[in-house]
Amino acid sequence: MSSLVLYGAGGHAKVIYDIMLSNNLSLEYLVDDHHNSKKFYHFEVFKPQKELLQGKKVIVAVGNPLTRERIVNEIQQYCDFATLVHHSSFVSGFSKLGEGTVVMPQACINAEVKIGKHCIINTSSVIDHDCLIEDFVHISPSVTLAGNVTVKKGAQIGIGARVIPGITIGENAIVGAGTVVIKDVPDGATVVGNPGAIIKINEKCDGKF
């Protein structure tokens, strides 16, 4: 793999482009659903088309988990996905990263961590031993997950959040910036504060916290 195509041309794509450069990878081109309104350095941004993606190595450079999942489902039958790790990050040799996942600068992923497909492990985040991160999760900058934490599919952990050992963060849950999580978070819940408290529940959430 010497070059990649990025699906997405926003700020998140800029960080991924830096990671590509750190790995001596070149950018073939970018596609974006809003291609007419996007500028990306000196690169032209194209409308997403099968012909531009077929047989290519692609990173879906979109921060929102639901949008990222939608795009992956639309294009996965005719392209492949790369996995990227910035050279300044530490990833234990006893951990596993799924396809399409990106690890940003100075992140730390310790032993026996399992990270699913198309996750974002953002700048300076720490994921301690034996954590399970399911598909399409976004771990924001400077998040700390203690050991044996589970983060279910599509959840978002906000900037600077802290999660104590053994906690489960539910599917599509949102943990606000700076939150300290000391109890399991139900599916679909939004939790903020220190200690974390539910402020919003969607219809799939049972409200137990």
C-alpha positions in Angstrom: 0.0 0.0 0.0 1.6 3.3 -1.1 -1.4 5.5 -1.7 -4.9 6.0 -0.3 -8.2 7.6 -1.2 -10.0 9.6 1.4 -13.8 9.7 1.7 -14.3 13.0 3.4 -12.5 16.4 3.1 -13.1 18.2 6.4 -10.9 18.8 9.4 -10.8 15.1 10.3 -9.4 14.3 6.9 -6.6 16.9 7.4 -5.4 15.0 10.5 -5.6 11.7 8.6 -3.6 13.2 5.8 -0.8 14.0 8.3 -0.9 10.4 9.5 -0.5 9.3 5.9 2.5 11.5 5.4 4.0 10.1 8.6 3.7 6.7 7.0 5.1 7.8 3.6 1.8 7.3 2.0 0.5 9.5 -0.8 -3.0 10.8 -1.4 -4.5 9.8 -4.7 -7.6 12.1 -4.3 -10.6 12.8 -2.1 -14.3 12.4 -2.5 -16.9 14.1 -0.4 -20.7 14.2 -0.4 -20.4 18.0 -0.3 -17.6 18.2 -2.8 -18.7 21.5 -4.4 -18.2 23.4 -1.1 -15.0 21.7 0.0 -11.4 22.8 -0.3 -8.5 20.6 0.7 -5.1 22.2 0.3 -4.1 21.9 -3.4 -6.2 18.8 -4.0 -9.5 18.7 -6.0 -12.4 17.1 -4.2 -14.6 14.9 -6.3 -18.1 13.6 -6.1 -18.3 10.1 -4.7 -18.6 7.6 -7.5 -18.1 3.8 -7.7 -15.6 4.3 -10.5 -13.3 6.4 -8.3 -13.4 4.0 -5.4 -13.5 0.6 -7.0 -10.4 -1.5 -6.1 -8.9 1.3 -4.1 -7.6 1.4 -0.5 -9.9 3.9 1.3 -10.2 5.6 4.7 -13.6 7.1 5.5 -12.4 10.3 7.0 -15.7 11.3 8.7 -15.9 12.0 12.5 -19.6 11.2 13.1 -20.1 7.5 13.8 -23.5 7.2 12.2 -22.4 8.9 9.0 -19.2 6.9 8.9 -21.2 3.7 9.2 -23.6 4.7 6.4 -20.7 5.5 4.0 -18.9 2.2 4.8 -22.1 0.2 4.1 -22.6 2.0 0.8 -19.0 1.4 -0.6 -17.7 -1.7 1.1 -18.7 -4.0 -1.7 -16.3 -2.5 -4.2 -13.3 -1.1 -2.2 -10.9 -2.1 0.5 -10.2 -0.2 3.7 -6.8 0.7 5.2 -5.8 0.9 8.9 -3.6 3.8 9.9 -1.4 4.5 13.0 0.6 7.6 13.5 4.3 6.9 14.2 4.2 8.7 17.5 1.5 6.4 19.0 2.1 3.2 21.0 0.0 0.1 20.1 0.8 -3.0 22.0 1.8 -6.0 19.9 -0.8 -8.0 21.9 -3.7 -5.7 20.8 -5.7 -5.8 17.6 -7.0 -3.1 15.3 -9.9 -3.6 12.9 -9.9 -2.4 9.2 -10.6 1.3 8.6 -9.5 2.3 12.1 -7.2 5.3 12.6 -5.0 5.9 15.6 -4.0 9.6 15.9 -0.7 11.1 17.3 0.5 10.2 20.8 -2.3 7.7 21.5 -1.5 4.8 23.8 -3.2 1.4 23.3 -2.1 -1.2 25.9 -2.0 -5.0 26.0 -4.9 -7.2 25.0 -7.1 -4.3 23.7 -9.4 -5.2 20.9 -10.6 -2.4 18.6 -13.2 -2.9 15.9 -13.6 -1.6 12.4 -13.7 2.0 11.4 -12.9 3.4 14.9 -11.2 6.7 15.6 -8.7 6.7 18.5 -7.9 10.3 18.7 -4.9 12.4 19.8 -3.3 11.6 23.1 -6.0 9.2 24.2 -5.2 6.2 26.5 -6.8 2.8 26.2 -5.6 0.6 29.0 -5.3 -3.2 29.1 -8.1 -5.6 28.1 -10.5 -3.0 26.8 -13.0 -3.8 24.0 -13.9 -1.1 21.5 -16.6 -2.1 19.0 -17.1 -0.9 15.5 -17.6 2.8 14.5 -16.6 4.2 18.0 -15.1 7.6 18.3 -12.6 8.1 21.2 -11.9 11.8 21.3 -8.6 13.5 22.2 -7.2 13.0 25.7 -9.8 10.4 26.8 -8.6 7.9 29.3 -10.2 4.4 29.5 -9.0 2.3 32.4 -8.6 -1.4 32.1 -11.5 -3.8 31.1 -13.7 -1.1 29.7 -16.2 -2.0 26.9 -17.4 0.7 24.4 -20.2 -0.6 22.2 -20.8 0.1 18.6 -21.2 3.7 17.5 -20.6 5.3 20.9 -18.8 8.7 21.2 -16.5 9.5 24.1 -15.9 13.3 24.4 -12.7 15.2 24.9 -10.9 14.6 28.2 -13.5 12.1 29.5 -12.4 9.5 32.1 -13.8 6.0 32.5 -13.0 3.8 35.6 -12.2 0.1 35.2 -14.8 -2.4 34.2 -17.4 0.0 32.8 -19.6 -0.6 29.8 -20.5 2.3 27.5 -23.7 1.4 25.6 -24.3 1.3 21.8 -24.7 4.8 20.3 -24.2 6.4 23.7 -22.5 9.8 24.1 -20.2 10.7 26.9 -19.7 14.5 27.2 -16.4 16.3 27.3 -14.7 16.0 30.7 -17.2 13.5 32.1 -16.1 11.0 34.7 -17.9 7.8 34.2 -18.3 5.6 37.3 -21.3 3.5 36.3 -22.3 1.6 33.1 -23.9 3.8 30.5 -27.1 2.4 28.8 -27.5 2.2 25.0 -28.4 5.6 23.5 -27.8 7.6 26.7 -26.0 11.0 26.8 -24.0 11.3 30.0 -22.2 14.5 31.3 -20.6 15.7 34.5 -18.4 14.5 37.4 -19.7 12.0 38.3 -21.4 11.3 35.0 -25.2 11.7 35.0 -27.8 11.0 32.2 -29.2 14.1 30.6 -30.8 12.5 27.6 -32.2 9.1 26.7 -33.4 8.0 23.3 -36.3 5.5 22.9 -33.9 2.5 22.9 -32.5 3.4 26.3 -34.0 1.8 29.4 -32.9 4.7 31.7 -31.1 2.5 34.2 -27.9 4.2 35.4 
